[in-house]
Structures are given as structure tokens and as C-alpha cells.
Amino acid sequence: SVKGLNESGAVGNSNCAQPAETVSAQGLYRDTVLLPRTEFPMKLTGQKLLERELKIQQDCGFAHLYSWQRERKAKKEFCLHDGPPYANGDPHVGHALNKILKDIRNRFEMLRGRQVHYIPGWDCHGLPIELKALGELGTSGLSPLQIRRKAREFAEGAIARQKAAFQRWGVMADWDQCYYTYDGAYEAAQLKVFQEMHSKGLIYQDYKPVFWSPSSKTALAEAELEYNPEHVSRAIYATFPLISLPPEMESEGLESISVLVWTTQPWTIPANQAVCYMPNAQYSVVKRADNSQLLLLATERTASVAALLGTELESVGTFKGPQLEGGICKHPTIPGKEVPLLPANHVTMAKGTGLVHTAPAHGMDDYSVASQFKLSVECMVDEDGKFTEAAGPELQNLSVMSEGTDKVISLLKECGALIKEEQCVHSYPYDWRTKQPVVIRPSMQWFINTASLQDKAKEALQKVRVLPDSAKGSLLTMLDRRTYWCISRQRSWGVPIPVFYHRDTGKALINKHTVSHIAKLFKEKGSDCWWELPIETLLPPEVLKKVTGPVTDYDRGEDVLDIWFDSGASWAAVLEESDSRADLYVEGKDQIGGWFQSSLLTSVAVRNKAPYNSVVVHGFVVSEKGEKMSKSLGNVVDPDVVINGGKDLPAYGADVLRWWVAESNIFSEVQIGPNALNSAKESVSKLRNTLKFLLGNVHGFDPLTQAVDSKEMHYIDQYMLHLLREYSMKVTDAYSAFDAGRVIRVLQAFISRDLSSFYFSIIKDRLYCDPEDSLGRRSCQTVLEEVLDGVTRSIAPILPHLAEEVYLHAPGHDEGETLFRSGWIKSSSVWRRPGLEEAVEGACAIRDSFLSSIPGKNAARYDLTIAIEPGLLFELMESLQEEPTSTTSQLAELMMSARVNLTSELPRDLPPDTTLNHGTFLINLEGGVIREDSAYSIAVVPTSAARCPRCRRYSAESADCLCPRCNSVVSQAH
């Protein structure tokens, strides 16, 4: 028989066993210690990780989760309306940021018991897709239907690739029921919005200046522009000789005066119709010191112009703005043409001369002047951005942005009107798709009168919650900038504007009957029927009856609707009730002038309210150096490579990608690269390690039959439930505030501070070495199971794969049940124990004093004496240790010392190797009603007890004896 055991194998009455080293060699007590046991792997990397995530998606029914939650009964619905990504390329990290942010919120709301309404969509029309179709087909002799079929084919391919990626990222949706802006039912809903706005007079046709892209040969809206701050223009100072002086100036006896203008767009000089001045400014006639030329310019611009020309300018007369009225100038390049001096409020003194060359065909402000004073809006620029025949033979067919500008400057030199030329670096609008500069030119287009909607839109927007707060100001600013919205495009791939034109008169035929009929046809057949069906089928019977003359006198319109009108009408096509609003829109900051704006304007126009209750505006994804992602810079991060590995990146899996999204500050530019991804991977690995510890220590535990009521638990366990409840509330608040980054910070603080550094270190002895079915061990197992469940549910919206994997290993639920079908964190109000909180935190303050007295040393090697004057703190400590001296009390467990002596004053005969410390603890009970500042003292002395060979606590009589607790456990085991 083994020494120390009787022949039956039971431990004798003595507490003593064989020496520790012999025990270790034979593993005598190894099987009596209840170490963690779980099949949950600590690490998953490479192919095993990828296979595990895919298996989780399959086994846990990710594909059917959305439809399941739509079918269940729920008290409230949560609607996150998906802004449609553009169907023109492969999925990128911008998609990942956006879709995962939305999915985190949707999964949170679903876990809370709400019925989530989320229908993914795609923006399928537009120029980029059409250009790619033309790139494959060629550009000559193609019919609209040929272009449209190829464009649809291209869009469908992009949608399939993007959809597969979104599913792999774990995004919850019914992927068989998405919305597409090229779908006939969607187009019909869009035309219904168009019809209602047209009936209210908000949509009209007009000939006026629009942003025109020569590279795309179509009109563009403000939202389709990108401003290049590094654009370089050839700015000029030019003279317009006054041939008829204003009466006030004539009375001064001045002659041969030239008006000095400045422009960054010399090519617009041939289209000049006036020179504008600021009504409330002061103007001077100045004489050049170098050649005696008389120039008219704003008084406050004189010094700057003099410095620029390198000569002194002597004032010979000063006039107020209104005194310039009646002046007539000679056009510098067009013989015989006269242009007036006119007042205008858009003139500024920031640059130039304070006198503005005005070409109504090529400027929005210029056009306003033309409308007021009935000036000509003649256009001399064609769709290719070249001068037309109207510009004269010297300019015809020259590109206005290049050789046309050169020629105009040359003409100004020849006639002596050019005073100065300079390079001007300034912000200039570019086509957001072709990245080429645009021009402003007039054409017959369809517009929305946004000026009449501005006040209502602003009023509606004030009721919307916008994150971050600064974004609301940007939305309001964009509304102010937009007085009209050009919604017609000269392309084939889009929703046709449902209008017919009389072949002879050009008069438009459009009314509620024609639009409703076409919408019905689109719903049945799709919008290709606009080109496939004859006119007599496209027009409804009640209109055909009223048409005078043959129906063949009418041609169908060739323009299509702006894609921002397509997507802006999505609320009408996707939200289930016509008067319903989405709870939330979530998109990037580029949509401040895009989808957020077009959705607001169309909804306010039709329903007099915003389509959303809340808006979240996130930043763009950039490289780790803060640079915009570019293939030429080689810093593009492909989400598929992030998940599956490649290009010097390991396989991170979908959950690491989701963690990166969640922990990012989404309201600024979001950085991604190896450092950010490795940090996310390390964080997920640490979390996995904690979850493995929790799973290992609830192995075999049945919460249904073995859980301990919280009132019967150890105080430290009750306190942990109190902290768990606080944690769950903080996490819930953070998710509700759309702050996944705060969720992660709260999670990490809870794990590192409350669990790993505190609770886990305290309970390990009880967990591993107490009898398996003891109240103390079951008490902490009950808490660990609750913590495991709470932490797992709290991470589920961010890490759905890991959460479901943990749930498969966790005790207490039916086989086949999944986490996402079982609800949110289940904390109880009875866990809130503020009085208990004071007791444990008071003990923790004493514990901190104790540990600071023995820096870097093992607390288990010391006996601790705590002296507290009678009062609240003493009573609180007595609740943790009833007897004066104990090695097994809850206070001793919390202190992790060999022994704790609790007394009202320190003994006088302390050993010489005693360490003393003092402190105070402020007790704050019942919401501050009871407050007491309690002083305490501690004495720390090395223990005389020996280390138990089983539990390794210093509580045995000698080194080859078990402590009383371990002796009892081993005895019962045998």
C-alpha cells in the first residue's frame, strides 16, 4: 500500500500524507483536483478557422435566421433601411465597414426581441455600369436595348459577387428577397413618386445651366460631383471698354475708361452678356502709372491689383455701386456687341476686381442675373465640351477646357483686352465617375424645384437624430446649396422619364394618366418595354382619345432619371407601409449630399416627413498611413484576402474583420492594415481564452438542477452577479447608442478588471479544490455560467461565429438550439446589491493596502490582521467573516491570504517582521443617505503554516500534511 493510505486505499485519521515531491511524482492528488475540462479549442487558425466559421453558419442556420425572426411574434419592429451599394464592382472594405455596422445593430435588436426589417438592395443603373457595358460592346450603332441588356448582365454579376461576400461576413438578411433598382416593381414605385411630385408642380422641364460632363456626355447633379482642390486654371484680368458711361461718371468729365474683370474660365468670355457690380460697394476709376490707362474696379481691390500689375494706380474718381447703373461696355472679342453694367448680390470682394464677367449660359449665379434682366442665355458649347458654330469660325470645334481657352486668351491679346494672366490653383468640380472636369452649360432638362422644399425639409430634419451631431449641420448646409436638382440624364441605362414629345412642336405630353399607365407597364414588363412597345401601347386609352392628330406624331423621351432619384425613392419601394419611416439609415459621409439628401427631399415632397427617424454617418476606410486606398499606391485591402488570407496576410476569418469594424472610431476616417488586423486578432484570441476558461469550469454543471439561489451564494459571488448586471446594462446602452467601440471597451474592462484580475484569481481555490457538489463550488459555478452566458450574448452581434461556437459547448440548453434564437442577456434585478457592493469594495480597499504592503510577493504566504474601529465598515467585514480568526472565511478567500484576523484594534505584541499599513474607506449607502469615513489598520506577518501539497494554500500543519479541507475531500473521494 502507498505510505499514508490504509489497505483499503482510504486516508487514515491523520491529516498527514507523503511529502509533496513524492505526491507530485505519483500524481496522488491530481485526479482529486477539479481542473477545467472542455473540448472548446483555445486557438483556431488557418484553414481550420475558415472551416469552423462556415460550419457554424451552416449548423446554426445563418441563412434562415432572418426569415425565422420575421415569422416570430414580436411587440415591436426595428427597421434599418439599407442604402443600396452600387452594382459595378467587387466587394471592398468600404462595403465591409458599412454592412457589418448595420448587421451589428440588426443582430442586437433581434436578440432583444424585436422583429428586424432589413432588406438589402443594390443601385443598378447609371453611367459607370453603362460605360463598362459599352467597353465590351463598342460604342457605334448600338440601340438602347442592346446597351441595357449588357449593362444588366454586368450589374447582375457584380451583385452576385457582392452578395456572396456579405453573406460570408455573416450579415443577416433574406438574401432571396433583396431589392434592385432595375426591378420592374421598384421602377413602378419610383414612377409613383415622380408622378406625385410632378402633379404638385415640383418637377418641371426648363432650359438652364447645369453641370455637364463632356467625358460622360450627360448632365450631372451636385451629388455626382467631386471637387478637386488642386485644379489649375488660367485666370485672366481683361478689360471691357465703356462705350456709354453711367450718367454720374459722365458728369465727372472722365473718358476712355475700361471695366476690369477677372475670371478663372476665359473660355466663357465669348458668351458674356453683362458685367456685374456689388450694389453696396464703392468703386474707383484709377489711372495706371505705367501707361495712363483708366480702369474701373472696386476700391477695396485697388491695392491688390496694383501689386499684381506692378504699377501704381492713382484714384481719379470714386463712385458708389448704384452710380454705375446705366453703363454700357463693348464686348472685347465680338465686334458690335454691347453688354450692360448690372447690379448683382453674388459679387464678392474676396478675389478679382469686384466686377464680375457674366455669362448666363455658364454660371448658376449668372443665370439668375439673366432671368432678372431678361438677358440672352445663348449656349456656344456642345455635348462634347467644344465650341459650336455660334462661337465663330476661329473657335468652332475647339475643346473649351484646353485649346479653346488658349484661343480665347489669344484673341484677347490681339484686341489689347488682356491685362494679366496667372495660374490659379482652386477647387473645381469633376465628374465623380470619370474623374474629368465638368463645365456649366444650359440644356433642356428635367428639374426638381428643391428651393420650394427647403423649409419643409429643414423642419423635418430637425426631428431626426443624427450621429455624429456635426453631420446634421452638413445636411442642412447641403439643403441650402441646392435650389434645384437636375434629374434627367442623357443615357440609356436607367429608368426612362415617362414623357412624350410632339415631333413638330416639341411640346411635352405628361400627366398623371400617362405616368400611372407607364408605371403599371413597368411593374408587369420592366422598363425595357419603353423601347419595345409601340407608342399607342405606352399611352393609356383615356389619353389616346384626347390626342389630336396621329399618335405617331409623338416620340418617346430619350432621357433617363438620375440614379439619385432612383435610390432616393427606395423608401417608397421597400418600406412595407406607404406612411412608414425607417428607424435608421446608416451610410458613409459621401451620402450627406447623396442618398440621405435625395431620400429626404422625395419623402418630404410626397409625404411631408423624413423617411428616417435616425441617421448614422460614418467615415471612409483609409490605409494605416491615413491615405486614400489606391491600386497605384498598392495599399488596397481586399476583405476577401482579410478573411481567407493571401498577399502577406494570414487568414483572419470573418469575426476578426467584424471586430475591426466594431472597435473602429467610425465617425472619423477608419484605418485598416496589418497592424489593425493583428490587433483585432489578438483581442479576439484573448477573449477566446477567457471563454475557454469559463467553459472549462462549468463542465458537467447543470444550471437547471445545480444552480444556487443568489441569496444563498457567497458574498463575492453575489457581488459578481451585481457587476454582471451593471456590465449588461452598460453594453445594452452602448449598442443602443450605436457605439460598438464602447461595447468593446466595456467588455475588455469587465474581463480584465472584474474577471481575470479579480474574480477568477479569488475563486480558483474554491473551484478546483472544494468538494464537487459543495455549496461554495456550485455557488461560483452558477455565477460562472451566468457570466459565460452574459458575455457570450453581449459579443454575439459583433462576433456571431464565436458566440454560436461557445453556445454549442455551453451547458443548460436543448440540443440544436442556437444563441440567436434564444434572446439577449438575462440579468435579474435581484442581482443589484448596493449594500453588498459596499462590503466587498470595502474589503477590496483593505486588500489593496495588503497587497501594496508585500509588493511582488505571494499573498498566500502571509497572515493578515485587520483592525477596524466599531462601526459600519466593521459590520460589513463581519458579514464576510463571522469568527475573529479564519483560514476559510469569505474574507480570507477575498484577501487570498493564509489567515485573516478581524479585530477592533491591533495587538501590541506584534512580531518584529510585521508590516503595518493604514487607510480609510468612505461608505456610501442608500443613495448617499448614510455616509461614513472609516479608518482601518492592517498588520501583515509571514504565516507559520505549511503549504498544502494538494491545494497549495498555506494552511497545513506541516509540509507533508494535507490541510483540513483537502484531507476531508480526499477522504471522501476514497
Disulfide bonds with the S-S distance in Angstrom:
Cys16-Cys961 2.11
